[in-house]
Amino acid sequence: MHNQALAPQPIGRFAPSPTGELHLGSLTTALASFCHIKSLNGQWLLRIEDTDTERCDRQFTEQILIDLETLGLHWDGDIIYQSERIDIYNDYLSSALRPLTYGCQCSRKDLEQYWAQEEQNGLVNDTSQGSPNRKRYPRCCIKAGLNRQEHKLRIQLPDYRIGFNDGIQGIQWDNPQQTLGDMVARRQDGMINYILAASLDDGLQQVTHVMRGLDILPMTTAQISIMRAVHLPPIDHWYHLPLICHPDGQKLSKQNLAQPIDTRDPSQLIATALQLLQQPAVDQDTPTNMLKQAIAQWDNTPLQGKQQLNAPH
């Protein structure tokens, strides 16, 4: 008998930033990623993306964990806290990613003045055509040889198109250099960029399936290129969920003061979120039984090609 290589177990993750409590938008992401990966007999990891020390709060982290438990969304393995992994990210920045990074001393004000000058000189592209070059970092510091520890660190993203198949949004092509330029990988105060930390952790945790909100889609080719640069295993399957919006079209988010979820009636909350995700109805029962049924009949098809879903009034 030939020994066939076993396909790796599917691994998904939910990675909230504890800058506030879960709202209906973040709950639907958690529920969708949980039901989807469990329908593939996979593992669902929980990662707390708390590198933003100014906005993240331990109190919000604790509330998120309580809410997930109350809703029967039980994670596999240990929780990872990115705030405890800063040394890992810095190791990558000073080793595998070193050739792509450089120190930068340009302040936001410097860059605003630069763009204003460019605009006066008529050198800025017409943004009405959705030009991606409008605010790309002009690489003022790339040859300056600035001290990497004393300044913010920028990472050079590749200047070619990268394609991937999104299981919900279809085939995607993007050039990360044209879209994001040389993005800040580490701020002057040492804070690590969100997408850099997520890229490294997804690779180190051997995540195979990423299901997250559509607002992160523009970062995906940057993530693919960072994971390639450090030779971490690539993500096999990407899914970017439609955003949950208010009836006026505004995205449901913490910035827009979305109401925290109320878990006093967890079964009703699950039913609402599944309805929002256009999944077949499940019998009103305990959260655990409702999730079992939701996993058994999970289907991405109704979400395909959709950019937004309207929150109930």
Rosetta blueprint (number, residue, H / E / L):
1 M L
2 H L
3 N L
4 Q L
5 A L
6 L L
7 A L
8 P L
9 Q L
10 P L
11 I E
12 G E
13 R E
14 F E
15 A L
16 P L
17 S L
18 P L
19 T L
20 G L
21 E L
22 L L
23 H E
24 L H
25 G H
26 S H
27 L H
28 T H
29 T H
30 A H
31 L H
32 A H
33 S H
34 F H
35 C H
36 H H
37 I H
38 K H
39 S H
40 L L
41 N L
42 G L
43 Q E
44 W E
45 L E
46 L E
47 R E
48 I E
49 E L
50 D L
51 T L
52 D L
53 T L
54 E L
55 R L
56 C L
57 D L
58 R H
59 Q H
60 F H
61 T H
62 E H
63 Q H
64 I H
65 L H
66 I H
67 D H
68 L H
69 E H
70 T H
71 L L
72 G L
73 L L
74 H L
75 W L
76 D L
77 G L
78 D L
79 I L
80 I E
81 Y E
82 Q H
83 S H
84 E H
85 R L
86 I H
87 D H
88 I H
89 Y H
90 N H
91 D H
92 Y H
93 L H
94 S H
95 S L
96 A L
97 L L
98 R H
99 P H
100 L H
101 T E
102 Y E
103 G E
104 C E
105 Q L
106 C L
107 S L
108 R H
109 K H
110 D H
111 L H
112 E H
113 Q H
114 Y H
115 W H
116 A H
117 Q H
118 E H
119 E H
120 Q H
121 N L
122 G L
123 L L
124 V L
125 N L
126 D L
127 T H
128 S H
129 Q H
130 G L
131 S L
132 P L
133 N L
134 R L
135 K L
136 R L
137 Y L
138 P L
139 R L
140 C L
141 C L
142 I L
143 K L
144 A L
145 G L
146 L L
147 N L
148 R L
149 Q L
150 E L
151 H L
152 K E
153 L E
154 R E
155 I E
156 Q L
157 L L
158 P L
159 D L
160 Y L
161 R L
162 I E
163 G E
164 F E
165 N E
166 D E
167 G L
168 I L
169 Q L
170 G E
171 I E
172 Q E
173 W E
174 D E
175 N L
176 P H
177 Q H
178 Q H
179 T H
180 L H
181 G L
182 D L
183 M E
184 V E
185 A E
186 R E
187 R L
188 Q L
189 D L
190 G L
191 M L
192 I E
193 N L
194 Y H
195 I H
196 L H
197 A H
198 A H
199 S H
200 L H
201 D H
202 D H
203 G H
204 L H
205 Q L
206 Q L
207 V L
208 T L
209 H E
210 V E
211 M E
212 R E
213 G E
214 L H
215 D H
216 I H
217 L H
218 P H
219 M H
220 T H
221 T H
222 A H
223 Q H
224 I H
225 S H
226 I H
227 M H
228 R H
229 A H
230 V L
231 H L
232 L L
233 P L
234 P L
235 I L
236 D L
237 H E
238 W E
239 Y E
240 H E
241 L E
242 P L
243 L E
244 I E
245 C E
246 H L
247 P L
248 D L
249 G L
250 Q L
251 K E
252 L L
253 S L
254 K L
255 Q L
256 N L
257 L L
258 A L
259 Q L
260 P E
261 I L
262 D L
263 T L
264 R L
265 D L
266 P H
267 S H
268 Q H
269 L H
270 I H
271 A H
272 T H
273 A H
274 L H
275 Q H
276 L H
277 L L
278 Q L
279 Q L
280 P L
281 A L
282 V L
283 D L
284 Q L
285 D L
286 T L
287 P H
288 T H
289 N H
290 M H
291 L H
292 K H
293 Q H
294 A H
295 I H
296 A H
297 Q L
298 W L
299 D L
300 N L
301 T H
302 P H
303 L H
304 Q L
305 G L
306 K L
307 Q L
308 Q E
309 L E
310 N E
311 A L
312 P L
313 H L
